[in-house]
């Protein structure tokens, strides 16, 4: 009889646990999201203030150490300045090459300016004088230049 009673109590406990578990599963209040308001009344404000003070002290100590390193041992924090000189020299070489190309372009522009003027004069005389001879009989100096063309002049640079 005692055995049957203990089995009955055990079955009753298992049934109650199953019902409670099903109710928890169906309860919409329980979710996977963290509710930050849960237990907010129990937060120790003094502990939060202490944590804020600790973090502020750490920030102050880190900044003080960084300033001390920058003032006293900057070689450990800053890059190696020995590498900057070759980079500066390479940049200077590129700048010199660019200026040389620009000067060469100016020289070429001066050489082609006379040809551009001649071609512009031929076009202008051909438009003004449509003769079967091809327009070569008109004097090229009498035709005005077209306003769309510009002549680039080489700047005179002083050697340094």
Residue pairs with C-beta under 8 A, 6 or more apart in sequence:
24 30
66 77
69 76
69 77
70 77
70 78
103 154
103 157
105 152
106 152
106 153
106 154
106 155
107 154
109 151
109 152
109 154
110 152
110 153
110 154
113 151
113 152
116 149
116 151
117 145
117 151
118 140
120 143
120 145
120 146
120 149
121 140
121 141
121 143
121 145
122 135
122 136
122 140
123 146
124 143
124 144
124 145
124 146
125 135
125 138
125 140
125 142
125 143
126 134
126 135
128 138
128 143
129 135
129 137
129 138
131 137
